[in-house]
Amino acid sequence: MMYRTIVFLVATAGFTAACAQTESAQNESAAGMEAAVDDYARAQGILTAKCAACHGSEKADAGLRLDSWDHIVRGSQHGEALIAFDPDNSLMIELATKRVDGSHPGEAGADTLTASEVDALRRWIADGARNAAGETPYASARNLVYVCNQAEATVSVIDADENVVIRNVDLRKLGYGPMAKPHHVAVEPGGDHWYVSLIGENRVLKFTRDNELVGEVEFEVPGMLVFDASSDLLYAGRSMSAVNPPTRIGVINTKDMSADEIDVFVPRPHALAVAPDGKYVYSASLAQNTVVAVNAETYEATLTDMGGPVQTLVQFAMSSDGSMLGAGGQLSGKFLRFDIAGTPSVAVTDSLTVGGMPWHPVFAPDGMLYVPNKGMNSVAVIDLSVPEIVALVKGNGLSQPHGSAVSSDGRYVYVSNNNMKHAYKPRHDLGDNGMIGTVVVIDVASHEIVKVIEVENGATGVGAVPAG
């Protein structure tokens, strides 16, 4: 009887403690929600009073309305007005505090925001720019594009439905250095996880869809990444900036983030692709005209010498049926088509002069190939089955184009731009954004630029949630 009583008393004490903890957590949550509601009310009051005359229901300069939360987070015809959790890179804060020709809206003849008003907006954005119900912008977004800002140690996340930046992942806040150099991104089918290579940290990181860091693996100067959906393996090449990296590519088990290395026996292996069935992974040397096909099960590497002068193949694009590869030569200005039906042997079947340092190509769902020409500020649209250039995309925002990716719905191609030579002029002079990177959004149906998204300095690799 005593034993049963003691057990009951202990259980009751535990239950009481648990209830107290639950009640405390509920109180904290309620207090946090109340604070979020207050912060939004304060922010909306400021925007309505100071901004709605030009950005309201009757007048919406640049297509931007600031008279409701839904309109605020949708942004303007040019891009987002704010980035949740990131006030420092939110345009409304930058215009109020950094604009060279005078803070906005003061320079337009309206009342300038006071320091306390700016602080209130900053605090609201830093807490997630929540609405009156406590919701954060784009929390349920699924059609995502990831852009590496190599010069800023950040990764920008774009919602491909609205074509605005919705988050910035700051690697410095996660303990990595300002020279971490995020270079390329690979995304799992379905988008549950994404992976980024850090040249400066010799790491490959694993993030959840919610941008939570859940794993990392050490790998010397990682560059290109490619995910094999058939096996949950992630392959990694070596960075172009590495002078004498190992003659091996990496293979990472994404379940436990353990890594192995495969010797491909060529210097500076950079370009990467994996067959749709996962049986072979392909790489190419930056230093010699050699393409390598690796048996994913045995790690046996078969080398194909293309002959001729060095082309410096930057990156592969794999056709959806796995019958051919395309790759551009940095030095030759040529785009090559490879027949891989006879893998492990690989054959060059055609070449097409595109000029201007062809960089990271990508196939659209209609079979057209988009090739950023880094040295010509253009994107060549190629029908590789012919092969021929069917369109040459030029226009504002294309400034040293680098990476490319296709949205999961197949509607848009996204091309990142380094802009290290200042060919693109930012919409607003903030004093420190002369080399701001961009992402050019190209409509697949028309081959036309439909939007230029400003990201951060040194935009390089791009990854998107795969179709399907």
C-alpha angles and dihedrals in degrees: 000000000000090000093053091047092051091049090050092049093048092047091048091050090049091047091048092050091047091050090049091050092047091048090048091050090048091050091049091048092049090048090049091049091049090051091048091051091049092048092051093046090051093046094047091049091054094047092047093049099041105026113023094084088072098020105040142096095289097041127021112179112207087003091288122138121185099178097098138026093247091054094044095055092044090062126196137302086275101048147285125341093206141009114219114245091008113085094159091065097035111114096222090058094042093052091049095048112021110030107129097212094051135301119288131273090015094066089057092058097263128116112286117239113258122234091254091051091051089049090052092052091045092051091049093051093044089057091053103277089264124189126229089280093053095252121146121221117271094356090149097042112137106166095079138168123194123208125192114222096199096183093050104042089236138114119214119213116211126197103224093202094060098020096227133124106256102175141013118209106209108202091194090066088055093057101268124125129258087252095053088122105205104209116171140010133211122189130203119239105268090026099251091137138017131195132211132192118225111202094186096048098040089232142121112210131204121213134181122235086263089058095251113151107234105161148006139187131198116244127158114252098333118201127164120026130200127181123217108211092191094065109015088244123142120206123206131196129195125271119261088228092063110102100202110002124169116285089241138096123215129242115197127194100220093200094068100007093239117151140212130180130229120207110228093175096225129106120254101003105201118145115077139187135157128210116249090246091048094234096120136029120199131211137169137205123246090205103049139022097261130128119196128206114196124198102231093211102045099024088228109157123211116196124209118195110211094192126211129075119336112277099183100222106216105189142346131232117202122212114236092246092051094236100118146021129211126202136167127224115230093203100035100043088222130128114217132205117211125199107216099172088107095051131191081045114062124200131198105225104171143003131202127194110235098155128203105076105297107222133179110356128196135191118232119215091259090061096254116135121223115207121186110217102210095190097046103041091235142106119228116212107209133191095210093189090071095016110234141126107254097180140006113210116209133162150095114339097030102115116147094337112213121162133030139194139167122234115247091251090053093235101115141033115213119209121188121213128205095203090192090146094054095240089140115063114210118239091241128033105229095167096246104049103079091118096041113155123235140202114214115208113213122193108230093210096054103020087229131134107249100174143007113214117198113218127163134299121302103013110196130152124030130201131181138189103271121248117267 
